Amino acid sequence: MAKKRIYLDYASTTPVDPRVFSAIKPYFSVKFGNPSSIHSFGREAGEAVEKARHQAADFFGCDQSEIIFTSGASESNNLAVKGTTIARISHSSQGKTKPHIITTQFEHSCVLASCKKLEQQGMAEVTYLPVGKDGVVKILDVKKSIKKNTALVSVMYANNEIGTIQPIREIGKIIKKENSERGEKIIFHTDAVQAVNYLDCKIDNLGVDLLTASAHKIYGPKGVGLLAVRKNTPMKRIQDGGGQEFGMRAGTLNVAGIVGFGEALEIAEKERPRNFKIVEKLKGHMVGRILEEIQGVKLNGSKTKRLPGIANFTVRDVEGEGLLLGLDLEGIAVSTGSACSAADLRPSHVLAAIGLSEEESHGSLRVSLGKYTTKQEADIFVDTLKKVVDRLRMIAGK
Ligand SMILES: Cc1ncc(COP(=O)(O)O)c(C=O)c1O
């Protein structure tokens, strides 16, 4: 009989929860209508989308009209960064001054690439804040980098490679105070993709104007995301076409995906305390065993300000790719960086941002647990990791 595989790459994607799957199914078959159609098939699909919008609005503590469904977090982040910058350029009372964006060096590539593109096209100037060894952005650094022309601050809620949690509420307070003293407001965006399973994401509590989320990281389907947009936030659409999503995002809605996202959010909210406790305990057990039983392993990023699910290690004298492939041969799936850069062997920009050398970065491994991970799986993983590390070190003569 084939060996049971073990999945420890939940930060990359998650399996669809069976309850989400059954909610989705009819929208591929009998309820296949286009929500923009006005006949009964369309209305049926439209009602399902509105139910999901309601579930999302409940989750993020906002109005239904403040939820824009997209094709995923990459699109949401593009819209947040580019849409607000373009709006600022067209409304600006600052003449020829470029809008200024503040972000961090370890955002997801879709935020960084959007910022870089705006810079290259001469549309914005960007400050990329350092994050330091603990992988947590300093509130003072945000405060110090605010300028007269600052239009947008975009800081992720939790990092996808090392799991560190950023002080979003505190940054929100700084921006609120700053905004009380200026005409054109600074918009605050957070990429909350990795936080949704575990942390409070009510936009008022966080003090954000824009928040990004993605269904496939929370046991929902792939290819659907959202941007929560607080009312009166200046933002231009970046995708032209139909008037869907309050005119902010053209394209026929992914009805099944959206239904699944709504369901996944409702489940995530209900089960958050349980999942947090279980996954945190399991990760503590796994990390404890690894650090105790394998020589020359270091846990990257803050020990305390981190998500329950993600642990990133540097293992001395081995290559992360070797580890990944060795574990894969044993049926265990982990990652060396974000899935989006899995085909890219350059050292991770996140690990570089927290000060790891190229060599250390190449010896790093991301292990991410989820609500279906068991203690037995965590133990098999640690036992196998020990074996694979020993083997690789022996081959390398270390
Ligand atoms: C923090 C973060 N932002 C954005 C994304 C992109 O999400 P999507 O796959 O929905 O485009 C990811 C996925 O890896 C992520 O972890």
The ligand as an SDF file (V2000), in Angstrom:
LIG
                    3D

 16 16  0  0  0  0  0  0  0  0999 V2000
    0.7860   37.2490    2.0300 C   0  0  0  0  0  0  0  0  0  0  0  0
    0.3090   36.8420    0.6760 C   0  0  0  0  0  0  0  0  0  0  0  0
   -0.1590   37.7780   -0.1690 N   0  0  0  0  0  0  0  0  0  0  0  0
   -0.6020   37.4670   -1.3930 C   0  0  0  0  0  0  0  0  0  0  0  0
   -0.5980   36.1770   -1.8580 C   0  0  0  0  0  0  0  0  0  0  0  0
   -1.1280   35.8620   -3.2310 C   0  0  0  0  0  0  0  0  0  0  0  0
   -2.3500   35.2200   -3.0930 O   0  0  0  0  0  0  0  0  0  0  0  0
   -3.1720   34.6160   -4.3270 P   0  0  0  0  0  0  0  0  0  0  0  0
   -2.6030   33.2480   -4.5400 O   0  0  0  0  0  0  0  0  0  0  0  0
   -4.5880   34.5640   -3.8470 O   0  0  0  0  0  0  0  0  0  0  0  0
   -2.9980   35.5290   -5.4770 O   0  0  0  0  0  0  0  0  0  0  0  0
   -0.1140   35.1560   -1.0210 C   0  0  0  0  0  0  0  0  0  0  0  0
   -0.0150   33.7620   -1.5030 C   0  0  0  0  0  0  0  0  0  0  0  0
    1.0250   33.1260   -1.3880 O   0  0  0  0  0  0  0  0  0  0  0  0
    0.3410   35.5030    0.2850 C   0  0  0  0  0  0  0  0  0  0  0  0
    0.7890   34.5730    1.1160 O   0  0  0  0  0  0  0  0  0  0  0  0
  1  2  1  0
  2  3  1  0
  2 15  2  0
  3  4  2  0
  4  5  1  0
  5  6  1  0
  5 12  2  0
  6  7  1  0
  7  8  1  0
  8  9  2  0
  8 10  1  0
  8 11  1  0
 12 13  1  0
 12 15  1  0
 13 14  2  0
 15 16  1  0
M  END
$$$$
